[in-house]
Amino acid sequence: MKYGGAEKKMSYHSRSVIIVGGSLTGLAAAIRLARAGLDVTVLERNPDFSPNFGTGIGVDRKQLSAVTGVSAFGTPDHPGLPVVTRRWESTNWSAIHYWLRRVAEKLDNVRLIAGQPVTDIHLDEVNRRVVTTDRQYAANLVIGADGYRSVVRQFVAPESPDAVYAGYGLWRGTIAEADMPVGVNFDRRRDKGSLWTDRYRLVSYAIPGPNGEVATGQRTINWVWYDPDCTPIFEMFGCVEDTIVKRSLLRHELTQALIHRLENLAKANWPEPWKSVILGTLDRRNVFATPIAEYVPVRLVRGPLVLIGDAAHVAVPATGAGLYTGLEDVEALGRILEARSGDLEAALKRYERVRIGPAQKLGLSSRQWSEDFLARTDQLAAV
């Protein structure tokens, strides 16, 4: 890359890093790079760092501990991350976010700044300036950890800036075990957490309660319903435009007609206890829908800009690899920057060589899963 008309190598003289995006991967990266001795500023577009996303997510506490350098199993200084363990460890999104934020807030070389949506990025010979709606921030290195709608990706890969709609969506819901209908016992189900019908797939599992409760009866039941018939709904509400995913369909946007549709489909397709779990969730309007986006990267680095997590690769949740792969990105970047071998641009190129293969493999496997799912539903529906 050229700056001011002359080629300029980047050095480690400036130790400042801006991370765009304060989600799970962004916070984990802030902690990991702070451990490497860098000064980190995290810019989060939302007005605070306390999101209320209670949906379920798989986690590997050993990996999380290794990346952050703090035990996710709990220490005297840091409480452990609550999980429900069956065949895997599961928790909720907000629990991981809260745990990461508490770790980050105790580090002197990490700043968390909320309410700063990024609008532009300028590169010059001295500093890289990230422009938000409020002010400008200068740093030596800019990391895009801003999710599937990444702004930073548009500067890293302008020829391929957007995650693309996969053609179907997920209905997501949670319900406290205490709020389930009398006589419905989720633990008595005889499944492996996944059900199929001709057109739909349902995944359900227990996650910790809102305050980290993991005892039976105090947990939350999380469910995810794969629906190939969501496209007209998403287009009507502006969630998908011209094959580009713009946003999720939020709880307060669900019309009575949509609620009735899901109620009727649940009664027709899902046995107990799932039917009662879904109907109970719908009764409390604790449901939203997410259009599935996919992205296979063409590059991860451009000069002093680098992508990690969902900004770098977007995969369907069925792969179970989103957070795990994002943390692998974080650890690889942390090790390379910690080594301080050569100039910064060369270090980032090493990161790209290490991570572009796994990122592309994940994106392609996700795309294949989606194609198989849609082909399966169309084939079975035609029988």
DRENMARKE-802475 format. One record per residue (C-alpha): residue number from 0; residue in one letter; y, x, z. Coordinates in Angstrom, 2 decimals, padded with zeros to 5 digits. Each point is the difference from the previous one (the first is absolute). Layout:
// DRENMARKE-802475
k = NUM, r = A, py = Y, px = X, pz = Z
...
// end
This chain:
// DRENMARKE-802475
k = 0, r = M, py = 000.00, px = 000.00, pz = 000.00
k = 1, r = K, py = 003.53, px = 001.19, pz = -000.71
k = 2, r = Y, py = 003.00, px = -000.38, pz = 002.28
k = 3, r = G, py = 003.55, px = 000.38, pz = -001.26
k = 4, r = G, py = -001.28, px = 001.32, pz = -003.31
k = 5, r = A, py = -001.83, px = 002.99, pz = 001.52
k = 6, r = E, py = -003.51, px = 000.25, pz = 001.35
k = 7, r = K, py = 000.08, px = 000.09, pz = 003.80
k = 8, r = K, py = -003.00, px = 000.77, pz = 002.19
k = 9, r = M, py = -000.24, px = -001.84, pz = 003.28
k = 10, r = S, py = -000.64, px = 001.93, pz = 003.19
k = 11, r = Y, py = -000.97, px = -000.82, pz = 003.55
k = 12, r = H, py = 003.44, px = 001.02, pz = 001.29
k = 13, r = S, py = 000.88, px = -003.63, pz = 000.60
k = 14, r = R, py = -002.62, px = -001.65, pz = 002.15
k = 15, r = S, py = 001.28, px = -003.56, pz = -000.39
k = 16, r = V, py = -002.17, px = -002.76, pz = -001.42
k = 17, r = I, py = 000.81, px = -003.60, pz = -000.85
k = 18, r = I, py = -002.86, px = -002.48, pz = -000.02
k = 19, r = V, py = 000.83, px = -003.23, pz = -001.80
k = 20, r = G, py = -002.04, px = -002.73, pz = 001.67
k = 21, r = G, py = -000.91, px = -000.47, pz = 003.64
k = 22, r = S, py = -003.35, px = -001.68, pz = -000.48
k = 23, r = L, py = -003.32, px = 001.43, pz = 001.22
k = 24, r = T, py = -000.21, px = 002.93, pz = -002.41
k = 25, r = G, py = 003.70, px = 000.75, pz = 000.36
k = 26, r = L, py = -000.15, px = 000.19, pz = 003.80
k = 27, r = A, py = -003.22, px = 002.06, pz = -000.10
k = 28, r = A, py = 001.68, px = 002.41, pz = -002.43
k = 29, r = A, py = 003.03, px = 000.31, pz = 002.28
k = 30, r = I, py = -002.24, px = 000.95, pz = 002.92
k = 31, r = R, py = -002.11, px = 002.43, pz = -002.03
k = 32, r = L, py = 002.99, px = 001.79, pz = -001.56
k = 33, r = A, py = 001.80, px = 000.17, pz = 003.34
k = 34, r = R, py = -003.10, px = 001.81, pz = 001.31
k = 35, r = A, py = 000.46, px = 002.42, pz = -002.92
k = 36, r = G, py = 003.50, px = 000.83, pz = 001.28
k = 37, r = L, py = 002.05, px = -002.09, pz = -002.44
k = 38, r = D, py = 002.95, px = -002.22, pz = 000.87
k = 39, r = V, py = -000.86, px = -003.51, pz = -001.17
k = 40, r = T, py = 002.14, px = -003.09, pz = -000.61
k = 41, r = V, py = -001.80, px = -003.26, pz = -000.78
k = 42, r = L, py = 002.01, px = -002.63, pz = -001.89
k = 43, r = E, py = -001.42, px = -003.52, pz = 000.34
k = 44, r = R, py = 001.41, px = -002.83, pz = -002.10
k = 45, r = N, py = -000.75, px = -002.75, pz = 002.54
k = 46, r = P, py = 002.55, px = -000.59, pz = 002.77
k = 47, r = D, py = -002.30, px = 001.23, pz = 002.75
k = 48, r = F, py = -003.18, px = 001.94, pz = 000.60
k = 49, r = S, py = -001.82, px = -002.86, pz = 001.68
k = 50, r = P, py = -001.68, px = -001.96, pz = -002.81
k = 51, r = N, py = -002.18, px = -002.96, pz = 000.91
k = 52, r = F, py = -002.96, px = 000.56, pz = -002.30
k = 53, r = G, py = -003.04, px = -001.05, pz = 001.96
k = 54, r = T, py = -002.50, px = 000.10, pz = -002.85
k = 55, r = G, py = -003.15, px = 002.05, pz = 000.36
k = 56, r = I, py = -000.58, px = 003.51, pz = -001.27
k = 57, r = G, py = -002.81, px = 002.52, pz = 000.31
k = 58, r = V, py = 000.80, px = 003.28, pz = 001.70
k = 59, r = D, py = -001.71, px = 003.28, pz = 000.81
k = 60, r = R, py = 001.34, px = 001.14, pz = 003.37
k = 61, r = K, py = -001.47, px = 003.48, pz = -000.46
k = 62, r = Q, py = 001.93, px = 000.45, pz = -003.24
k = 63, r = L, py = 003.18, px = -001.46, pz = 001.51
k = 64, r = S, py = -000.29, px = 002.37, pz = 002.97
k = 65, r = A, py = -000.55, px = 003.04, pz = -002.22
k = 66, r = V, py = 002.97, px = -000.77, pz = -002.25
k = 67, r = T, py = 002.49, px = -000.78, pz = 002.77
k = 68, r = G, py = -001.23, px = 002.53, pz = 002.55
k = 69, r = V, py = -000.09, px = -002.75, pz = 002.65
k = 70, r = S, py = -003.21, px = -001.69, pz = 001.11
k = 71, r = A, py = -000.22, px = -003.59, pz = -001.19
k = 72, r = F, py = -002.64, px = -000.45, pz = 002.70
k = 73, r = G, py = 002.69, px = 000.37, pz = 002.67
k = 74, r = T, py = 001.52, px = 002.74, pz = 002.14
k = 75, r = P, py = 002.10, px = -000.09, pz = 003.19
k = 76, r = D, py = 003.12, px = 000.24, pz = -002.19
k = 77, r = H, py = -001.04, px = -002.31, pz = -002.84
k = 78, r = P, py = -002.03, px = -003.21, pz = 000.37
k = 79, r = G, py = -002.93, px = -000.36, pz = -002.37
k = 80, r = L, py = -000.01, px = -002.17, pz = -003.09
k = 81, r = P, py = -001.85, px = -003.26, pz = 000.73
k = 82, r = V, py = -002.88, px = -000.68, pz = -002.39
k = 83, r = V, py = -002.94, px = -002.37, pz = -000.34
k = 84, r = T, py = -003.11, px = 001.94, pz = -000.97
k = 85, r = R, py = -002.91, px = -001.47, pz = -001.94
k = 86, r = R, py = -001.12, px = 001.78, pz = -003.14
k = 87, r = W, py = 003.47, px = 001.53, pz = -000.18
k = 88, r = E, py = 003.13, px = 000.20, pz = 002.12
k = 89, r = S, py = 002.52, px = -002.76, pz = -000.68
k = 90, r = T, py = 003.40, px = -000.70, pz = 001.42
k = 91, r = N, py = 003.19, px = -001.66, pz = -001.20
k = 92, r = W, py = 002.79, px = 001.50, pz = -002.06
k = 93, r = S, py = 002.68, px = -000.40, pz = 002.65
k = 94, r = A, py = -002.17, px = 001.71, pz = 002.66
k = 95, r = I, py = -000.31, px = 003.16, pz = -002.12
k = 96, r = H, py = 003.69, px = -000.12, pz = -000.86
k = 97, r = Y, py = 000.99, px = -000.36, pz = 003.66
k = 98, r = W, py = -002.33, px = 002.88, pz = 001.01
k = 99, r = L, py = 001.41, px = 002.30, pz = -002.71
k = 100, r = R, py = 003.56, px = -000.91, pz = 000.83
k = 101, r = R, py = -000.49, px = 000.82, pz = 003.68
k = 102, r = V, py = -001.37, px = 003.42, pz = -000.96
k = 103, r = A, py = 002.86, px = 000.65, pz = -002.45
k = 104, r = E, py = 002.71, px = -001.05, pz = 002.44
k = 105, r = K, py = -001.05, px = 002.71, pz = 002.46
k = 106, r = L, py = 000.55, px = 002.78, pz = -002.54
k = 107, r = D, py = 003.39, px = 001.72, pz = 000.08
k = 108, r = N, py = -000.08, px = 000.87, pz = -003.70
k = 109, r = V, py = -000.61, px = -003.57, pz = -001.25
k = 110, r = R, py = 002.74, px = -002.58, pz = -000.62
k = 111, r = L, py = -000.89, px = -003.62, pz = -000.75
k = 112, r = I, py = 002.78, px = -001.92, pz = -001.75
k = 113, r = A, py = -000.48, px = -003.68, pz = -000.79
k = 114, r = G, py = 001.92, px = -002.30, pz = -002.34
k = 115, r = Q, py = 000.46, px = 002.67, pz = -002.70
k = 116, r = P, py = -001.30, px = -001.21, pz = -003.39
k = 117, r = V, py = 000.09, px = 002.85, pz = -002.50
k = 118, r = T, py = 001.92, px = -000.70, pz = -003.22
k = 119, r = D, py = 000.18, px = 003.42, pz = -001.68
k = 120, r = I, py = -001.00, px = 003.66, pz = 000.23
k = 121, r = H, py = 002.22, px = 002.88, pz = -001.15
k = 122, r = L, py = -001.18, px = 003.57, pz = -000.53
k = 123, r = D, py = 002.35, px = 003.00, pz = -000.03
k = 124, r = E, py = -000.28, px = 003.74, pz = 000.53
k = 125, r = V, py = 000.35, px = -000.14, pz = 003.78
k = 126, r = N, py = -001.21, px = -003.30, pz = 001.36
k = 127, r = R, py = -001.91, px = -003.06, pz = -001.01
k = 128, r = R, py = 002.00, px = -003.08, pz = 000.89
k = 129, r = V, py = -001.62, px = -003.34, pz = 000.71
k = 130, r = V, py = 002.45, px = -002.86, pz = -000.44
k = 131, r = T, py = -000.43, px = -003.18, pz = 002.04
k = 132, r = T, py = 002.09, px = -003.16, pz = 000.18
k = 133, r = D, py = 001.79, px = 001.52, pz = 003.00
k = 134, r = R, py = 000.40, px = 003.76, pz = -000.56
k = 135, r = Q, py = -001.49, px = 003.18, pz = -001.49
k = 136, r = Y, py = -002.55, px = 002.31, pz = 001.58
k = 137, r = A, py = -000.60, px = 003.62, pz = -001.06
k = 138, r = A, py = -003.26, px = 001.91, pz = 000.31
k = 139, r = N, py = -002.05, px = 002.72, pz = -001.62
k = 140, r = L, py = -003.02, px = -002.23, pz = -000.67
k = 141, r = V, py = -000.29, px = -003.75, pz = -000.66
k = 142, r = I, py = -003.30, px = -001.79, pz = 000.58
k = 143, r = G, py = -000.69, px = -003.45, pz = -001.40
k = 144, r = A, py = -002.09, px = -001.97, pz = 002.48
k = 145, r = D, py = 001.58, px = -003.30, pz = -000.99
k = 146, r = G, py = -003.04, px = -001.98, pz = -001.05
k = 147, r = Y, py = -001.14, px = -001.68, pz = -003.18
k = 148, r = R, py = 003.60, px = -000.91, pz = -000.98
k = 149, r = S, py = 001.10, px = 003.62, pz = 000.46
k = 150, r = V, py = 003.56, px = 000.91, pz = -000.95
k = 151, r = V, py = -000.80, px = 003.72, pz = 000.14
k = 152, r = R, py = -002.81, px = -000.45, pz = -002.54
k = 153, r = Q, py = 002.57, px = -001.06, pz = -002.58
k = 154, r = F, py = 001.52, px = 003.49, pz = 000.23
k = 155, r = V, py = -003.32, px = 001.84, pz = 000.17
k = 156, r = A, py = -001.69, px = -001.87, pz = -002.87
k = 157, r = P, py = 002.64, px = -001.91, pz = -001.96
k = 158, r = E, py = -002.46, px = -000.51, pz = -002.86
k = 159, r = S, py = -002.37, px = -001.87, pz = 002.38
k = 160, r = P, py = 002.14, px = -001.36, pz = 002.86
k = 161, r = D, py = -001.67, px = -003.28, pz = 000.94
k = 162, r = A, py = -003.19, px = -001.20, pz = 001.61
k = 163, r = V, py = -001.56, px = -002.68, pz = -002.21
k = 164, r = Y, py = -001.36, px = -003.41, pz = 000.96
k = 165, r = A, py = -003.80, px = -000.01, pz = -000.03
k = 166, r = G, py = -000.32, px = -003.70, pz = -000.88
k = 167, r = Y, py = -000.94, px = -001.51, pz = 003.35
k = 168, r = G, py = 001.14, px = -000.19, pz = 003.58
k = 169, r = L, py = -001.01, px = -000.15, pz = 003.64
k = 170, r = W, py = 000.61, px = -002.73, pz = 002.53
k = 171, r = R, py = 000.29, px = 001.63, pz = 003.41
k = 172, r = G, py = -000.18, px = -001.68, pz = 003.36
k = 173, r = T, py = -000.57, px = 000.67, pz = 003.68
k = 174, r = I, py = -000.84, px = -002.24, pz = 002.93
k = 175, r = A, py = -000.48, px = 000.80, pz = 003.67
k = 176, r = E, py = -003.53, px = -000.61, pz = 001.24
k = 177, r = A, py = 001.49, px = -002.16, pz = 002.75
k = 178, r = D, py = 001.56, px = -002.27, pz = -002.65
k = 179, r = M, py = -003.20, px = -000.61, pz = -001.95
k = 180, r = P, py = -001.53, px = -003.49, pz = 000.16
k = 181, r = V, py = -002.28, px = -000.70, pz = 002.94
k = 182, r = G, py = -003.57, px = 000.99, pz = -000.71
k = 183, r = V, py = 000.84, px = 002.46, pz = -002.79
k = 184, r = N, py = -001.43, px = 003.41, pz = 000.90
k = 185, r = F, py = 000.92, px = 002.71, pz = -002.47
k = 186, r = D, py = -002.47, px = 002.49, pz = 001.51
k = 187, r = R, py = -002.97, px = -002.19, pz = -000.92
k = 188, r = R, py = 000.48, px = 000.39, pz = -003.72
k = 189, r = R, py = -002.85, px = 001.69, pz = -001.85
k = 190, r = D, py = 001.92, px = 001.85, pz = -002.66
k = 191, r = K, py = 001.16, px = 003.52, pz = -000.69
k = 192, r = G, py = 003.65, px = -001.05, pz = -000.07
k = 193, r = S, py = 000.10, px = -001.15, pz = -003.65
k = 194, r = L, py = -000.86, px = -003.27, pz = -001.78
k = 195, r = W, py = -000.03, px = -000.83, pz = -003.71
k = 196, r = T, py = 000.15, px = -003.23, pz = -001.97
k = 197, r = D, py = 000.23, px = -000.44, pz = -003.77
k = 198, r = R, py = 003.75, px = 000.71, pz = -000.02
k = 199, r = Y, py = 000.98, px = 001.29, pz = 003.41
k = 200, r = R, py = -000.70, px = 002.75, pz = 002.48
k = 201, r = L, py = 000.69, px = -000.20, pz = 003.74
k = 202, r = V, py = 000.14, px = 002.95, pz = 002.40
k = 203, r = S, py = 000.39, px = -000.62, pz = 003.72
k = 204, r = Y, py = -000.17, px = 002.07, pz = 003.16
k = 205, r = A, py = 001.39, px = 000.20, pz = 003.51
k = 206, r = I, py = 003.04, px = 002.12, pz = 000.85
k = 207, r = P, py = 001.82, px = 000.60, pz = 003.29
k = 208, r = G, py = 002.13, px = -002.78, pz = 001.43
k = 209, r = P, py = 003.82, px = 000.13, pz = -000.08
k = 210, r = N, py = 000.14, px = 002.19, pz = 003.11
k = 211, r = G, py = -002.97, px = 002.17, pz = -000.91
k = 212, r = E, py = -002.71, px = -002.17, pz = 001.55
k = 213, r = V, py = -003.48, px = 000.85, pz = -001.27
k = 214, r = A, py = -002.23, px = -002.15, pz = 002.24
k = 215, r = T, py = -001.86, px = -002.89, pz = -001.65
k = 216, r = G, py = 002.09, px = -003.15, pz = 000.31
k = 217, r = Q, py = 003.27, px = 001.93, pz = 000.17
k = 218, r = R, py = -000.03, px = 001.57, pz = -003.47
k = 219, r = T, py = 001.43, px = -001.21, pz = -003.29
k = 220, r = I, py = -002.08, px = -001.00, pz = -003.02
k = 221, r = N, py = 001.29, px = 001.44, pz = -003.26
k = 222, r = W, py = -001.03, px = -001.41, pz = -003.36
k = 223, r = V, py = 000.75, px = 000.92, pz = -003.61
k = 224, r = W, py = -000.76, px = -002.40, pz = -002.86
k = 225, r = Y, py = -000.18, px = 001.44, pz = -003.55
k = 226, r = D, py = 001.29, px = -002.67, pz = -002.41
k = 227, r = P, py = 000.04, px = 000.46, pz = -003.82
k = 228, r = D, py = 002.03, px = -003.19, pz = -000.48
k = 229, r = C, py = 003.25, px = 001.12, pz = 001.65
k = 230, r = T, py = 001.92, px = 001.18, pz = -003.04
k = 231, r = P, py = 001.88, px = -003.28, pz = -000.74
k = 232, r = I, py = 000.95, px = -000.23, pz = 003.68
k = 233, r = F, py = 001.29, px = 003.55, pz = 000.11
k = 234, r = E, py = 001.97, px = -000.44, pz = -003.21
k = 235, r = M, py = 001.53, px = -003.26, pz = 001.18
k = 236, r = F, py = 001.31, px = 001.62, pz = 003.19
k = 237, r = G, py = 001.14, px = 003.22, pz = -001.67
k = 238, r = C, py = -002.62, px = 002.16, pz = 001.70
k = 239, r = V, py = -001.17, px = 001.30, pz = -003.40
k = 240, r = E, py = 002.30, px = 000.50, pz = -002.99
k = 241, r = D, py = -001.17, px = 001.38, pz = -003.34
k = 242, r = T, py = -003.17, px = 001.51, pz = 001.54
k = 243, r = I, py = 002.03, px = 001.77, pz = 002.73
k = 244, r = V, py = -000.61, px = -000.89, pz = 003.65
k = 245, r = K, py = 003.31, px = -000.74, pz = 001.70
k = 246, r = R, py = -000.99, px = -001.29, pz = 003.43
k = 247, r = S, py = -002.41, px = -002.06, pz = 002.08
k = 248, r = L, py = 000.05, px = -003.77, pz = 000.40
k = 249, r = L, py = 001.19, px = -000.45, pz = 003.57
k = 250, r = R, py = -001.18, px = -002.43, pz = 002.65
k = 251, r = H, py = 003.13, px = -002.13, pz = -000.03
k = 252, r = E, py = -000.26, px = -000.43, pz = -003.79
k = 253, r = L, py = -003.38, px = -001.73, pz = 000.09
k = 254, r = T, py = 000.49, px = -003.58, pz = -001.15
k = 255, r = Q, py = -002.09, px = -002.90, pz = 001.22
k = 256, r = A, py = -001.68, px = -000.08, pz = -003.41
k = 257, r = L, py = -001.11, px = 003.64, pz = 000.39
k = 258, r = I, py = -001.28, px = -000.68, pz = 003.50
k = 259, r = H, py = -002.00, px = -003.00, pz = -001.27
k = 260, r = R, py = -001.43, px = 002.12, pz = -002.83
k = 261, r = L, py = -001.26, px = 002.63, pz = 002.43
k = 262, r = E, py = -001.32, px = -002.62, pz = 002.42
k = 263, r = N, py = -002.00, px = -001.71, pz = -002.75
k = 264, r = L, py = -001.33, px = 003.30, pz = -001.36
k = 265, r = A, py = -000.99, px = 001.15, pz = 003.49
k = 266, r = K, py = -001.95, px = -003.20, pz = 000.62
k = 267, r = A, py = -001.73, px = 000.27, pz = -003.38
k = 268, r = N, py = -000.84, px = 003.71, pz = 000.08
k = 269, r = W, py = -000.35, px = 001.48, pz = 003.48
k = 270, r = P, py = -002.66, px = -000.76, pz = 002.62
k = 271, r = E, py = 000.56, px = 000.12, pz = 003.74
k = 272, r = P, py = 001.47, px = 001.75, pz = 001.87
k = 273, r = W, py = 002.24, px = 001.19, pz = -002.83
k = 274, r = K, py = 001.02, px = -003.49, pz = -001.07
k = 275, r = S, py = 001.29, px = -000.84, pz = 003.48
k = 276, r = V, py = 001.67, px = 003.40, pz = 000.35
k = 277, r = I, py = 001.91, px = -000.51, pz = -003.27
k = 278, r = L, py = 000.90, px = -003.64, pz = 000.71
k = 279, r = G, py = 001.25, px = 000.96, pz = 003.45
k = 280, r = T, py = 002.14, px = 002.75, pz = -001.51
k = 281, r = L, py = 001.42, px = -002.34, pz = -002.62
k = 282, r = D, py = 000.81, px = -002.55, pz = 002.68
k = 283, r = R, py = 002.17, px = 002.65, pz = 001.68
k = 284, r = R, py = 001.51, px = 001.10, pz = -003.34
k = 285, r = N, py = -000.96, px = 003.59, pz = 000.80
k = 286, r = V, py = -000.86, px = 000.80, pz = -003.61
k = 287, r = F, py = 001.68, px = 001.94, pz = -002.79
k = 288, r = A, py = -001.04, px = 001.24, pz = -003.45
k = 289, r = T, py = 000.16, px = 003.45, pz = -001.57
k = 290, r = P, py = -000.18, px = 000.68, pz = -003.75
k = 291, r = I, py = -002.31, px = 002.97, pz = -000.54
k = 292, r = A, py = 001.78, px = 002.97, pz = -001.53
k = 293, r = E, py = -001.61, px = 003.10, pz = -001.47
k = 294, r = Y, py = 001.39, px = 003.39, pz = -000.94
k = 295, r = V, py = -001.68, px = 003.06, pz = -001.51
k = 296, r = P, py = 002.42, px = 002.94, pz = 000.28
k = 297, r = V, py = 000.98, px = 002.26, pz = -002.88
k = 298, r = R, py = 001.64, px = 002.48, pz = 002.40
k = 299, r = L, py = 000.77, px = 000.34, pz = 003.69
k = 300, r = V, py = 002.79, px = 002.58, pz = -000.08
k = 301, r = R, py = 003.26, px = 000.55, pz = -001.84
k = 302, r = G, py = 002.07, px = 002.93, pz = 001.21
k = 303, r = P, py = 000.82, px = -000.66, pz = 003.69
k = 304, r = L, py = -001.39, px = -003.55, pz = -000.10
k = 305, r = V, py = -003.58, px = -000.83, pz = 001.05
k = 306, r = L, py = -002.02, px = -003.21, pz = 000.37
k = 307, r = I, py = -002.53, px = -000.91, pz = 002.70
k = 308, r = G, py = -001.93, px = -003.11, pz = 001.00
k = 309, r = D, py = 000.53, px = -003.25, pz = -001.92
k = 310, r = A, py = 002.95, px = 001.54, pz = -001.81
k = 311, r = A, py = -002.48, px = 002.44, pz = -001.55
k = 312, r = H, py = -003.02, px = -002.25, pz = -000.49
k = 313, r = V, py = -000.50, px = -003.73, pz = 000.48
k = 314, r = A, py = -003.49, px = -001.39, pz = 000.46
k = 315, r = V, py = -001.55, px = -003.38, pz = 000.68
k = 316, r = P, py = -000.85, px = -000.48, pz = 003.72
k = 317, r = A, py = -003.68, px = -000.39, pz = -000.95
k = 318, r = T, py = -000.18, px = 003.77, pz = -000.43
k = 319, r = G, py = 000.84, px = 000.43, pz = 003.70
k = 320, r = A, py = 001.70, px = 003.27, pz = -000.90
k = 321, r = G, py = 003.73, px = -000.72, pz = 000.15
k = 322, r = L, py = 000.92, px = 001.40, pz = 003.42
k = 323, r = Y, py = -002.79, px = 002.58, pz = -000.02
k = 324, r = T, py = 001.17, px = 001.47, pz = -003.32
k = 325, r = G, py = 003.63, px = -000.10, pz = 001.08
k = 326, r = L, py = -000.82, px = 002.04, pz = 003.10
k = 327, r = E, py = -001.87, px = 002.47, pz = -002.21
k = 328, r = D, py = 003.21, px = 000.37, pz = -002.01
k = 329, r = V, py = 001.94, px = 000.63, pz = 003.20
k = 330, r = E, py = -002.40, px = 002.66, pz = 001.27
k = 331, r = A, py = -000.13, px = 001.80, pz = -003.35
k = 332, r = L, py = 003.80, px = 000.09, pz = -000.25
k = 333, r = G, py = 000.32, px = 001.10, pz = 003.62
k = 334, r = R, py = -002.43, px = 002.91, pz = -000.43
k = 335, r = I, py = 001.72, px = 001.22, pz = -003.16
k = 336, r = L, py = 003.52, px = -000.18, pz = 001.43
k = 337, r = E, py = -001.16, px = 001.56, pz = 003.26
k = 338, r = A, py = -001.33, px = 003.04, pz = -001.90
k = 339, r = R, py = 003.45, px = 000.73, pz = -001.50
k = 340, r = S, py = -001.62, px = 001.94, pz = -002.84
k = 341, r = G, py = 002.38, px = 000.51, pz = -002.92
k = 342, r = D, py = 002.99, px = -002.18, pz = -000.82
k = 343, r = L, py = 000.08, px = -003.70, pz = 000.81
k = 344, r = E, py = -000.41, px = -001.20, pz = -003.57
k = 345, r = A, py = -003.17, px = 002.08, pz = -000.39
k = 346, r = A, py = -001.28, px = -001.41, pz = 003.30
k = 347, r = L, py = 000.53, px = -003.55, pz = -001.21
k = 348, r = K, py = -001.82, px = 000.78, pz = -003.22
k = 349, r = R, py = -002.95, px = 001.19, pz = 002.10
k = 350, r = Y, py = 000.08, px = -003.32, pz = 001.82
k = 351, r = E, py = -000.08, px = -001.83, pz = -003.33
k = 352, r = R, py = -002.97, px = 002.04, pz = -001.22
k = 353, r = V, py = -001.90, px = -000.82, pz = 003.19
k = 354, r = R, py = 000.79, px = -003.73, pz = 000.15
k = 355, r = I, py = 000.45, px = -001.25, pz = -003.56
k = 356, r = G, py = -003.77, px = -000.14, pz = -000.63
k = 357, r = P, py = -000.87, px = -002.12, pz = 003.07
k = 358, r = A, py = 003.05, px = -002.21, pz = -000.64
k = 359, r = Q, py = -000.99, px = -000.68, pz = -003.59
k = 360, r = K, py = -003.63, px = -000.55, pz = 000.96
k = 361, r = L, py = 001.03, px = -002.58, pz = 002.61
k = 362, r = G, py = 002.28, px = -001.79, pz = -002.44
k = 363, r = L, py = -002.66, px = -000.14, pz = -002.70
k = 364, r = S, py = -002.72, px = -001.19, pz = 002.38
k = 365, r = S, py = 002.36, px = -002.70, pz = 001.26
k = 366, r = R, py = 000.72, px = -001.10, pz = -003.54
k = 367, r = Q, py = -003.72, px = -000.17, pz = -000.74
k = 368, r = W, py = -000.63, px = -002.09, pz = 003.14
k = 369, r = S, py = 002.66, px = -002.46, pz = -001.11
k = 370, r = E, py = -001.38, px = -000.23, pz = -003.52
k = 371, r = D, py = -003.51, px = -000.59, pz = 001.35
k = 372, r = F, py = 001.24, px = -002.65, pz = 002.44
k = 373, r = L, py = 001.88, px = -001.94, pz = -002.66
k = 374, r = A, py = -002.87, px = 000.32, pz = -002.48
k = 375, r = R, py = -002.47, px = -001.20, pz = 002.64
k = 376, r = T, py = 002.04, px = -003.06, pz = 000.90
k = 377, r = D, py = 000.58, px = -000.93, pz = -003.64
k = 378, r = Q, py = -003.67, px = 000.42, pz = -000.86
k = 379, r = L, py = -001.28, px = -002.03, pz = 002.94
k = 380, r = A, py = 002.60, px = -002.72, pz = -000.52
k = 381, r = A, py = -001.16, px = -000.37, pz = -003.61
k = 382, r = V, py = -003.66, px = -000.55, pz = 000.96
// end
